[in-house]
Amino acid sequence: MQIDLSGRIAVVTGASRRVGIGAAVAHRLAAAGADIFVTYFRPYDASMPWGSRDDEIEALLAELRALGVRAYGMEANLAQPSGPAHVMDAVSGLLGTPAILVNNACVSEPGDILHVDADQLDRHYAVNTRATVLLCQEFVRRWTGERGGRIISVSSGQSYSAMPGEIAYVVTKAAIEALTLTLAAEVAGRGITVNAIDPGATDTGWMEDDLRDHIAARTYLGRIGLPTDAANLICFLASEQGEWITGQIIRSRGGA
């Protein structure tokens, strides 16, 4: 099936790491012809064990432009209440009105029920929940088309299986699934579809070998999820062929 996104503008948040889901999504949408605007936030990656090189975003943008599309990036602290509006203003100024919004950026820190505190909950809420809602709001405000608008968020299966030891992450990402159902109903008359994907455990460089092998053994296909798996599904949902799908949380977990 040929997917053609030519002439459409896509916003992909959380694309600072070339091995991550955000970068894979940007590549896939660009390969289908969409112009791309990505956000990233290096201070967060620098605080994580996997880190991020300073040249990664520049390399990603060069790769996207080599595919023949326009591509821009913006370092954005989505934890700031004004962050989503600044992002969408930049997109409109550089590229035009976005037709596709992929909410991928998130904060993820370990912390069980005995150790989570208010500050950690607030850090997760600010990015995982509030920023996602405000980005959706800004997208809907700017959308003027009769059909073809797409909002796609990345869930993590919080309503599907337990994730002990990450309470703040779990409760804020679970809100994305609830948002998807209600927002889809709210904006259906505006020609916008709203969906979320649950890609399952995905190898973006954070897994130890024993964990990777353990998860792979539980899948029907005997392998771990890859960023390209999530990107292919998102690209389909963003396409004209995905127009009949809205208000769904799609489990793409290899059977795990």
GUSEVEX-937771 format. One line per 2 residues: number of its first residue (from 1); their letters; for each residue z, y, x of C-alpha. Coordinates in Angstrom, 3 decimals. Each point is the difference from the previous one (the first is absolute). Layout:
// GUSEVEX-937771
NUM) a) Z,Y,X | ...
// end
This chain:
// GUSEVEX-937771
1) mq) 0.000,0.000,0.000 | -1.061,3.349,1.414
3) id) 2.575,2.763,-0.373 | -1.306,3.542,0.287
5) ls) 2.499,2.858,0.220 | -2.489,2.561,1.284
7) gr) 0.840,3.553,-1.012 | 3.606,-0.836,-0.812
9) ia) 3.039,1.361,1.833 | 2.973,-2.240,0.745
11) vv) 3.531,0.939,1.077 | 1.910,-2.722,1.861
13) tg) 3.624,0.664,0.937 | 1.840,-1.689,2.853
15) as) -2.913,-0.727,2.335 | 1.470,0.802,3.403
17) rr) -0.193,-3.523,1.456 | -3.412,-1.567,0.575
19) vg) 1.415,-3.483,-0.684 | 1.548,1.095,-3.296
21) ig) -1.084,-0.290,-3.615 | -0.759,3.724,-0.273
23) aa) -2.505,-0.077,2.864 | -1.631,-3.157,-1.372
25) va) -0.363,1.609,-3.420 | -1.526,3.133,1.513
27) hr) -2.509,-2.143,1.928 | -0.977,-2.036,-3.058
29) la) -0.458,3.010,-2.273 | -1.987,1.827,2.687
31) aa) -2.214,-3.054,0.503 | -0.775,0.213,-3.723
33) ga) -1.021,3.631,0.431 | 3.098,1.990,-1.010
35) di) 1.078,3.108,1.854 | 3.556,-0.469,1.249
37) fv) 3.142,2.087,0.358 | 2.975,-1.779,1.569
39) ty) 3.599,1.048,0.461 | 2.357,-1.123,2.728
41) fr) 3.458,0.847,1.323 | 0.561,-0.849,3.649
43) py) 3.768,0.667,0.085 | 0.591,-2.870,-2.407
45) da) -2.108,-2.439,2.010 | 1.706,1.113,3.195
47) sm) 3.347,-0.980,-1.517 | -1.200,-3.512,-0.826
49) pw) -0.059,-2.959,2.433 | -3.825,-0.188,-0.105
51) gs) -0.540,3.689,0.841 | -3.327,1.814,-0.106
53) rd) -2.262,1.396,2.724 | -0.900,3.689,-0.122
55) de) -3.732,-0.756,0.130 | -0.061,-2.473,-2.902
57) ie) -0.837,2.448,-2.764 | -2.733,1.677,2.050
59) al) -1.513,-3.409,0.752 | 0.136,-0.967,-3.677
61) la) -1.719,3.202,-1.103 | -2.719,-0.486,2.625
63) el) -0.624,-3.528,-1.284 | -0.233,1.230,-3.585
65) ra) -2.448,2.765,0.900 | -2.110,-2.522,1.895
67) lg) -0.542,-1.685,-3.369 | -1.814,3.122,-1.152
69) vr) 2.670,1.540,-2.221 | 2.128,3.117,0.213
71) ay) 3.541,-0.774,1.147 | 3.059,2.165,0.513
73) gm) 3.679,-0.634,0.646 | 3.206,1.951,-0.497
75) ea) 3.486,-0.576,1.314 | 2.121,0.304,-3.131
77) nl) 3.712,-0.449,-0.525 | -0.123,-1.353,-3.540
79) aq) 3.801,0.084,-0.121 | -0.329,3.754,-0.543
81) ps) -0.404,0.865,-3.700 | -2.953,2.267,0.816
83) gp) -1.744,-2.653,2.104 | -2.174,-1.580,-2.739
85) ah) -1.368,3.351,-1.194 | -0.800,1.054,3.577
87) vm) -1.875,-3.248,0.545 | -2.097,0.378,-3.140
89) da) -0.690,3.666,0.760 | -1.308,-1.037,3.423
91) vs) -2.194,-2.714,-1.516 | -1.500,2.436,-2.501
93) gl) -0.640,2.589,2.699 | -1.612,-2.363,2.507
95) lg) -1.795,-2.542,-2.173 | 0.192,0.891,-3.691
97) tp) 1.621,-1.630,-3.009 | 1.318,-3.491,0.790
99) ai) -1.081,-2.884,-2.224 | 2.177,-2.672,1.624
101) lv) 3.687,0.135,0.938 | 1.555,-2.871,1.938
103) nn) 3.794,0.272,0.223 | 0.854,-2.034,3.075
105) ac) 2.535,2.103,1.950 | 3.583,-1.224,-0.152
107) vs) 3.373,-0.044,1.726 | 1.552,-3.373,0.744
109) ep) 3.403,-0.399,1.662 | 2.307,-3.032,-0.020
111) gd) 3.271,0.268,-1.895 | 1.807,-2.401,-2.339
113) il) 2.276,0.924,-2.899 | 3.031,0.301,2.298
115) hv) -1.699,2.385,2.425 | -2.425,2.134,-2.010
117) da) 1.172,3.573,-0.492 | -1.091,3.079,-1.935
119) dq) -2.006,1.453,2.898 | -2.005,-3.172,0.441
121) ld) -0.661,-0.211,-3.729 | -1.157,3.625,-0.006
123) rh) -2.354,-0.539,2.968 | -1.669,-2.893,-1.778
125) ya) -0.156,1.725,-3.366 | -1.559,3.157,1.439
127) vn) -3.055,-1.829,1.385 | -0.304,-3.288,-1.868
129) tr) 0.583,1.366,-3.491 | 0.025,3.789,-0.271
131) at) -2.966,0.637,2.296 | -2.037,-2.675,-1.763
133) vl) 0.662,1.570,-3.406 | -0.787,3.500,1.263
135) lc) -3.204,-1.139,1.707 | -1.083,-1.594,-3.264
137) qe) 0.844,3.216,-1.817 | -2.075,2.110,2.392
139) fv) -2.889,-2.458,-0.245 | 0.015,0.059,-3.807
141) rr) 0.226,3.804,-0.104 | -3.111,0.317,2.144
143) wt) -2.077,-2.724,-1.662 | -2.754,1.353,-2.232
145) ge) -2.257,-3.021,-0.390 | -0.472,-1.878,-3.264
147) rg) 0.331,-3.361,1.752 | 0.338,-1.503,3.463
149) gr) 3.404,1.283,1.127 | 2.046,-2.608,1.839
151) ii) 3.689,-0.133,0.941 | 1.021,-3.087,1.958
153) sv) 3.498,-0.506,1.405 | 1.366,-2.633,2.345
155) ss) 2.963,-1.946,-1.332 | 1.911,-2.704,1.844
157) gq) 0.772,-2.532,-2.703 | 3.447,1.285,-0.917
159) sy) -0.284,-1.369,-3.534 | -1.431,-3.270,1.314
161) sa) 2.498,-1.151,2.617 | 3.238,1.100,1.650
163) mp) 0.120,1.929,3.265 | 3.604,-0.252,1.254
165) ge) 1.160,2.513,2.569 | -2.275,2.877,-1.068
167) ia) 1.688,1.446,-3.066 | -1.266,3.586,0.349
169) yv) -3.579,-1.158,0.552 | 0.130,-2.449,-2.875
171) vt) 1.280,2.373,-2.661 | -2.388,2.826,0.928
173) ka) -3.109,-2.159,0.316 | 0.775,-1.810,-3.257
175) ai) -0.366,3.369,-1.710 | -3.691,-0.017,0.980
177) ea) -0.673,-2.942,-2.278 | 1.714,1.716,-2.934
179) lt) -1.896,3.220,0.750 | -3.294,-1.868,-0.014
181) lt) 0.433,-1.291,-3.545 | 0.972,3.320,-1.562
183) la) -2.326,2.224,2.020 | -2.977,-2.189,-0.898
185) ae) 0.711,0.621,-3.678 | 0.527,3.730,0.525
187) va) -3.252,0.694,1.833 | -2.361,-2.512,-1.612
189) gr) -1.511,2.751,-2.131 | -0.808,1.993,3.146
191) gi) -2.248,-2.703,1.423 | 2.482,-1.153,2.640
193) tv) 1.092,-3.579,0.614 | 3.375,-0.754,1.579
195) na) 0.864,-3.263,1.724 | 2.287,-1.372,2.691
197) id) -0.545,-2.850,2.393 | 2.594,-2.347,1.428
199) pg) -1.556,-1.305,3.237 | 2.951,-2.193,0.918
201) at) 1.157,-0.252,3.603 | -2.740,1.609,2.078
203) dt) -0.401,-0.217,3.764 | -0.006,3.597,1.192
205) gw) 1.690,-0.668,3.328 | 3.623,-0.146,-1.137
207) me) 0.469,-3.772,-0.304 | 1.470,-2.317,2.576
209) dd) -1.955,-3.217,0.556 | 2.557,-2.233,-1.723
211) lr) 0.016,2.169,-3.125 | -3.790,0.143,-0.051
213) dh) -0.203,-3.794,0.231 | 2.650,-0.448,-2.697
215) ia) -1.790,2.256,-2.470 | -3.424,-1.439,0.790
217) ar) 1.268,-3.507,-0.732 | 0.968,1.080,-3.537
219) ty) -3.439,1.336,-0.934 | -2.708,-2.136,-1.574
221) lg) -2.459,0.976,2.713 | 2.405,-0.593,2.881
223) ri) -0.294,3.471,1.507 | 1.715,3.351,-0.139
225) gl) -1.367,2.948,-1.963 | -2.156,2.456,1.924
227) pt) -0.471,3.733,-0.549 | -3.651,-0.675,-0.831
229) da) 1.093,-2.201,-2.918 | 1.785,2.950,-1.602
231) an) -2.864,2.336,0.900 | -2.622,-2.183,-1.677
233) li) 1.989,-0.129,-3.240 | 0.619,3.754,0.021
235) cf) -3.684,0.672,0.612 | -0.927,-2.096,-3.043
237) la) 2.533,1.794,-2.193 | -1.373,3.334,1.233
239) se) -3.550,-0.963,-0.883 | -1.994,0.288,-3.196
241) qg) 0.334,-3.761,-0.393 | 3.792,0.391,-0.256
243) ew) -0.103,2.419,-2.918 | 1.279,-2.494,-2.608
245) it) 3.192,-0.675,1.962 | 2.908,2.389,-0.559
247) gq) 3.765,-0.168,-0.413 | 0.146,-3.158,2.139
249) ii) 2.101,-1.208,2.907 | -2.321,-2.407,1.788
251) rs) 1.618,-2.691,2.121 | -2.158,-0.733,3.019
253) rg) 2.363,-2.221,1.958 | -2.051,-3.026,1.002
255) ga) 1.946,-2.050,-2.533 | 3.377,0.666,1.631
// end
